[in-house]
Amino acid sequence: MHRKAARYVTRTTTAAAGAVATAATSVAAAAVAASIIFSPVADASSRMDGVRADLQRAVQLNQITQEQALSFEAKLAGRIMGEA
């Protein structure tokens, strides 16, 4: 009987710890999501600066060619600047 009680306590403690960890993860995810949602939207020129920097980094890493980067940047510029 004593062994069963110890196993029950161990199982319920482990389950409770898992539930607390899951709740903490959910709270952290919600905080990150809220910070993204409530952050100010970047203007079109700063968005394009970020796109340009990301594309240049991809070229440096040989993930895409310079021509591909220029083509993709032109497509995105039309979309991003069209929003403004």
Distance bins in CASP14 RR format, pairs under 12 A and 6 or more apart:
PFRMAT RR
TARGET T0000
AUTHOR 0000-0000-0000
RMODE 2
METHOD distances of the structure
MODEL  1
1 7 0 0 0 0 0 1 0 0 0 0 0
1 8 0 0 0 0 0 1 0 0 0 0 0
2 8 0 0 0 0 0 1 0 0 0 0 0
2 9 0 0 0 0 0 1 0 0 0 0 0
3 9 0 0 0 0 0 1 0 0 0 0 0
3 10 0 0 0 0 0 1 0 0 0 0 0
4 10 0 0 0 0 0 1 0 0 0 0 0
4 11 0 0 0 0 0 1 0 0 0 0 0
5 11 0 0 0 0 0 1 0 0 0 0 0
5 12 0 0 0 0 0 1 0 0 0 0 0
6 12 0 0 0 0 0 1 0 0 0 0 0
6 13 0 0 0 0 0 1 0 0 0 0 0
7 13 0 0 0 0 0 1 0 0 0 0 0
7 14 0 0 0 0 0 1 0 0 0 0 0
8 14 0 0 0 0 0 1 0 0 0 0 0
8 15 0 0 0 0 0 1 0 0 0 0 0
9 15 0 0 0 0 0 1 0 0 0 0 0
9 16 0 0 0 0 0 1 0 0 0 0 0
10 16 0 0 0 0 0 1 0 0 0 0 0
10 17 0 0 0 0 0 1 0 0 0 0 0
11 17 0 0 0 0 0 1 0 0 0 0 0
11 18 0 0 0 0 0 1 0 0 0 0 0
12 18 0 0 0 0 0 1 0 0 0 0 0
12 19 0 0 0 0 0 1 0 0 0 0 0
13 19 0 0 0 0 0 1 0 0 0 0 0
13 20 0 0 0 0 0 1 0 0 0 0 0
14 20 0 0 0 0 0 1 0 0 0 0 0
14 21 0 0 0 0 0 1 0 0 0 0 0
15 21 0 0 0 0 0 1 0 0 0 0 0
15 22 0 0 0 0 0 1 0 0 0 0 0
16 22 0 0 0 0 0 1 0 0 0 0 0
16 23 0 0 0 0 0 1 0 0 0 0 0
17 23 0 0 0 0 0 1 0 0 0 0 0
17 24 0 0 0 0 0 1 0 0 0 0 0
18 24 0 0 0 0 1 0 0 0 0 0 0
18 25 0 0 0 0 1 0 0 0 0 0 0
18 26 0 0 0 0 0 1 0 0 0 0 0
19 25 0 0 0 0 0 1 0 0 0 0 0
19 26 0 0 0 0 0 1 0 0 0 0 0
20 26 0 0 0 0 0 1 0 0 0 0 0
20 27 0 0 0 0 0 1 0 0 0 0 0
21 27 0 0 0 0 0 1 0 0 0 0 0
21 28 0 0 0 0 0 1 0 0 0 0 0
22 28 0 0 0 0 0 1 0 0 0 0 0
22 29 0 0 0 0 0 1 0 0 0 0 0
23 29 0 0 0 0 0 1 0 0 0 0 0
23 30 0 0 0 0 0 1 0 0 0 0 0
24 30 0 0 0 0 0 1 0 0 0 0 0
24 31 0 0 0 0 0 1 0 0 0 0 0
25 31 0 0 0 0 0 1 0 0 0 0 0
25 32 0 0 0 0 0 1 0 0 0 0 0
26 32 0 0 0 0 0 1 0 0 0 0 0
26 33 0 0 0 0 0 1 0 0 0 0 0
27 33 0 0 0 0 0 1 0 0 0 0 0
27 34 0 0 0 0 0 1 0 0 0 0 0
28 34 0 0 0 0 0 1 0 0 0 0 0
28 35 0 0 0 0 0 1 0 0 0 0 0
29 35 0 0 0 0 0 1 0 0 0 0 0
29 36 0 0 0 0 0 1 0 0 0 0 0
30 36 0 0 0 0 0 1 0 0 0 0 0
30 37 0 0 0 0 0 1 0 0 0 0 0
31 37 0 0 0 0 0 1 0 0 0 0 0
31 38 0 0 0 0 0 1 0 0 0 0 0
32 38 0 0 0 0 0 1 0 0 0 0 0
32 39 0 0 0 0 0 1 0 0 0 0 0
33 39 0 0 0 0 0 1 0 0 0 0 0
40 46 0 0 0 0 0 1 0 0 0 0 0
41 47 0 0 0 0 1 0 0 0 0 0 0
41 80 0 0 0 0 0 1 0 0 0 0 0
41 83 0 0 0 0 1 0 0 0 0 0 0
41 84 0 0 0 0 0 1 0 0 0 0 0
42 48 0 0 0 0 1 0 0 0 0 0 0
42 49 0 0 0 0 1 0 0 0 0 0 0
42 50 0 0 0 0 1 0 0 0 0 0 0
42 51 0 0 0 0 0 1 0 0 0 0 0
42 80 0 0 0 0 1 0 0 0 0 0 0
42 83 0 0 0 0 0 1 0 0 0 0 0
42 84 0 0 0 0 0 1 0 0 0 0 0
43 49 0 0 0 0 1 0 0 0 0 0 0
43 50 0 0 0 0 0 1 0 0 0 0 0
43 80 0 0 0 0 1 0 0 0 0 0 0
43 81 0 0 0 0 0 1 0 0 0 0 0
43 83 0 0 0 0 0 1 0 0 0 0 0
43 84 1 0 0 1 0 0 0 0 0 0 0
44 50 0 0 0 0 0 1 0 0 0 0 0
44 51 0 0 0 0 0 1 0 0 0 0 0
44 76 0 0 0 0 0 1 0 0 0 0 0
44 77 0 0 0 0 1 0 0 0 0 0 0
44 78 0 0 0 0 1 0 0 0 0 0 0
44 79 0 0 0 0 1 0 0 0 0 0 0
44 80 1 0 1 0 0 0 0 0 0 0 0
44 81 1 0 1 0 0 0 0 0 0 0 0
44 82 1 0 0 1 0 0 0 0 0 0 0
44 83 1 0 0 1 0 0 0 0 0 0 0
44 84 1 0 1 0 0 0 0 0 0 0 0
45 51 0 0 0 0 0 1 0 0 0 0 0
45 52 0 0 0 0 0 1 0 0 0 0 0
45 77 0 0 0 0 0 1 0 0 0 0 0
45 80 0 0 0 0 1 0 0 0 0 0 0
45 81 0 0 0 0 1 0 0 0 0 0 0
45 84 0 0 0 0 1 0 0 0 0 0 0
46 52 0 0 0 0 0 1 0 0 0 0 0
46 53 0 0 0 0 0 1 0 0 0 0 0
46 80 0 0 0 0 0 1 0 0 0 0 0
46 84 0 0 0 0 0 1 0 0 0 0 0
47 53 0 0 0 0 0 1 0 0 0 0 0
47 54 0 0 0 0 0 1 0 0 0 0 0
47 73 0 0 0 0 0 1 0 0 0 0 0
47 76 0 0 0 0 1 0 0 0 0 0 0
47 77 0 0 0 0 1 0 0 0 0 0 0
47 78 0 0 0 0 0 1 0 0 0 0 0
47 79 0 0 0 0 0 1 0 0 0 0 0
47 80 1 0 1 0 0 0 0 0 0 0 0
47 81 0 0 0 0 1 0 0 0 0 0 0
47 82 0 0 0 0 0 1 0 0 0 0 0
47 83 0 0 0 0 1 0 0 0 0 0 0
47 84 0 0 0 0 1 0 0 0 0 0 0
48 54 0 0 0 0 0 1 0 0 0 0 0
48 55 0 0 0 0 0 1 0 0 0 0 0
48 72 0 0 0 0 0 1 0 0 0 0 0
48 73 1 0 0 1 0 0 0 0 0 0 0
48 74 0 0 0 0 0 1 0 0 0 0 0
48 75 0 0 0 0 0 1 0 0 0 0 0
48 76 1 0 0 1 0 0 0 0 0 0 0
48 77 1 0 0 1 0 0 0 0 0 0 0
48 78 0 0 0 0 1 0 0 0 0 0 0
48 79 0 0 0 0 0 1 0 0 0 0 0
48 80 1 0 1 0 0 0 0 0 0 0 0
48 81 1 0 0 1 0 0 0 0 0 0 0
48 82 0 0 0 0 0 1 0 0 0 0 0
48 83 0 0 0 0 0 1 0 0 0 0 0
48 84 0 0 0 0 0 1 0 0 0 0 0
49 55 0 0 0 0 0 1 0 0 0 0 0
49 56 0 0 0 0 0 1 0 0 0 0 0
49 73 0 0 0 0 0 1 0 0 0 0 0
49 76 0 0 0 0 0 1 0 0 0 0 0
49 77 0 0 0 0 0 1 0 0 0 0 0
49 80 0 0 0 0 0 1 0 0 0 0 0
50 56 0 0 0 0 1 0 0 0 0 0 0
50 57 0 0 0 0 1 0 0 0 0 0 0
50 58 0 0 0 0 0 1 0 0 0 0 0
50 73 0 0 0 0 0 1 0 0 0 0 0
50 76 0 0 0 0 0 1 0 0 0 0 0
50 77 0 0 0 0 0 1 0 0 0 0 0
50 80 0 0 0 0 0 1 0 0 0 0 0
51 57 0 0 0 0 0 1 0 0 0 0 0
51 58 0 0 0 0 0 1 0 0 0 0 0
51 69 0 0 0 0 1 0 0 0 0 0 0
51 70 0 0 0 0 0 1 0 0 0 0 0
51 72 0 0 0 0 1 0 0 0 0 0 0
51 73 1 0 0 1 0 0 0 0 0 0 0
51 74 0 0 0 0 0 1 0 0 0 0 0
51 75 0 0 0 0 0 1 0 0 0 0 0
51 76 1 0 1 0 0 0 0 0 0 0 0
51 77 1 0 0 1 0 0 0 0 0 0 0
51 78 0 0 0 0 0 1 0 0 0 0 0
51 79 0 0 0 0 0 1 0 0 0 0 0
51 80 1 0 0 1 0 0 0 0 0 0 0
51 81 0 0 0 0 0 1 0 0 0 0 0
52 58 0 0 0 0 0 1 0 0 0 0 0
52 59 0 0 0 0 0 1 0 0 0 0 0
52 69 0 0 0 0 1 0 0 0 0 0 0
52 70 0 0 0 0 0 1 0 0 0 0 0
52 72 0 0 0 0 0 1 0 0 0 0 0
52 73 1 0 0 1 0 0 0 0 0 0 0
52 74 0 0 0 0 0 1 0 0 0 0 0
52 76 0 0 0 0 1 0 0 0 0 0 0
52 77 0 0 0 0 1 0 0 0 0 0 0
52 80 0 0 0 0 0 1 0 0 0 0 0
53 59 0 0 0 0 0 1 0 0 0 0 0
53 60 0 0 0 0 0 1 0 0 0 0 0
53 69 0 0 0 0 0 1 0 0 0 0 0
53 73 0 0 0 0 0 1 0 0 0 0 0
54 60 0 0 0 0 0 1 0 0 0 0 0
54 61 0 0 0 0 0 1 0 0 0 0 0
54 63 0 0 0 0 0 1 0 0 0 0 0
54 64 0 0 0 0 0 1 0 0 0 0 0
54 69 0 0 0 0 1 0 0 0 0 0 0
54 72 0 0 0 0 1 0 0 0 0 0 0
54 73 0 0 0 0 1 0 0 0 0 0 0
54 76 0 0 0 0 0 1 0 0 0 0 0
55 61 0 0 0 0 0 1 0 0 0 0 0
55 63 0 0 0 0 1 0 0 0 0 0 0
55 64 1 0 0 1 0 0 0 0 0 0 0
55 65 0 0 0 0 0 1 0 0 0 0 0
55 66 0 0 0 0 1 0 0 0 0 0 0
55 67 0 0 0 0 0 1 0 0 0 0 0
55 68 0 0 0 0 1 0 0 0 0 0 0
55 69 1 0 1 0 0 0 0 0 0 0 0
55 70 0 0 0 0 1 0 0 0 0 0 0
55 71 0 0 0 0 1 0 0 0 0 0 0
55 72 1 0 0 1 0 0 0 0 0 0 0
55 73 1 0 1 0 0 0 0 0 0 0 0
55 74 0 0 0 0 0 1 0 0 0 0 0
55 75 0 0 0 0 0 1 0 0 0 0 0
55 76 0 0 0 0 1 0 0 0 0 0 0
55 77 0 0 0 0 0 1 0 0 0 0 0
56 63 0 0 0 0 0 1 0 0 0 0 0
56 64 0 0 0 0 0 1 0 0 0 0 0
56 66 0 0 0 0 1 0 0 0 0 0 0
56 68 0 0 0 0 0 1 0 0 0 0 0
56 69 1 0 0 1 0 0 0 0 0 0 0
56 70 0 0 0 0 0 1 0 0 0 0 0
56 72 0 0 0 0 0 1 0 0 0 0 0
56 73 0 0 0 0 1 0 0 0 0 0 0
57 63 0 0 0 0 1 0 0 0 0 0 0
57 64 0 0 0 0 0 1 0 0 0 0 0
57 69 0 0 0 0 1 0 0 0 0 0 0
58 64 1 0 1 0 0 0 0 0 0 0 0
58 65 0 0 0 0 1 0 0 0 0 0 0
58 66 0 0 0 0 0 1 0 0 0 0 0
58 68 0 0 0 0 1 0 0 0 0 0 0
58 69 1 0 0 1 0 0 0 0 0 0 0
58 70 0 0 0 0 0 1 0 0 0 0 0
58 72 0 0 0 0 1 0 0 0 0 0 0
58 73 0 0 0 0 0 1 0 0 0 0 0
59 65 1 0 0 1 0 0 0 0 0 0 0
59 66 1 0 1 0 0 0 0 0 0 0 0
59 67 0 0 0 0 1 0 0 0 0 0 0
59 68 0 0 0 0 1 0 0 0 0 0 0
59 69 1 0 1 0 0 0 0 0 0 0 0
59 70 0 0 0 0 1 0 0 0 0 0 0
59 72 0 0 0 0 0 1 0 0 0 0 0
59 73 0 0 0 0 0 1 0 0 0 0 0
60 66 0 0 0 0 0 1 0 0 0 0 0
60 69 0 0 0 0 0 1 0 0 0 0 0
61 69 0 0 0 0 0 1 0 0 0 0 0
62 68 0 0 0 0 0 1 0 0 0 0 0
62 69 0 0 0 0 0 1 0 0 0 0 0
63 69 0 0 0 0 1 0 0 0 0 0 0
63 72 0 0 0 0 0 1 0 0 0 0 0
64 70 0 0 0 0 1 0 0 0 0 0 0
64 71 0 0 0 0 1 0 0 0 0 0 0
64 72 1 0 0 1 0 0 0 0 0 0 0
64 73 0 0 0 0 0 1 0 0 0 0 0
65 71 0 0 0 0 1 0 0 0 0 0 0
65 72 0 0 0 0 0 1 0 0 0 0 0
66 72 0 0 0 0 0 1 0 0 0 0 0
66 73 0 0 0 0 0 1 0 0 0 0 0
67 73 0 0 0 0 0 1 0 0 0 0 0
67 74 0 0 0 0 0 1 0 0 0 0 0
68 74 0 0 0 0 0 1 0 0 0 0 0
68 75 0 0 0 0 0 1 0 0 0 0 0
69 75 0 0 0 0 0 1 0 0 0 0 0
69 76 0 0 0 0 0 1 0 0 0 0 0
70 76 0 0 0 0 0 1 0 0 0 0 0
70 77 0 0 0 0 0 1 0 0 0 0 0
71 77 0 0 0 0 0 1 0 0 0 0 0
72 78 0 0 0 0 0 1 0 0 0 0 0
72 79 0 0 0 0 0 1 0 0 0 0 0
72 80 0 0 0 0 0 1 0 0 0 0 0
73 79 0 0 0 0 0 1 0 0 0 0 0
73 80 0 0 0 0 1 0 0 0 0 0 0
73 81 0 0 0 0 0 1 0 0 0 0 0
74 80 0 0 0 0 0 1 0 0 0 0 0
74 81 0 0 0 0 0 1 0 0 0 0 0
75 81 0 0 0 0 0 1 0 0 0 0 0
75 82 0 0 0 0 0 1 0 0 0 0 0
76 82 0 0 0 0 0 1 0 0 0 0 0
76 83 0 0 0 0 0 1 0 0 0 0 0
77 83 0 0 0 0 0 1 0 0 0 0 0
77 84 0 0 0 0 0 1 0 0 0 0 0
78 84 0 0 0 0 0 1 0 0 0 0 0
END
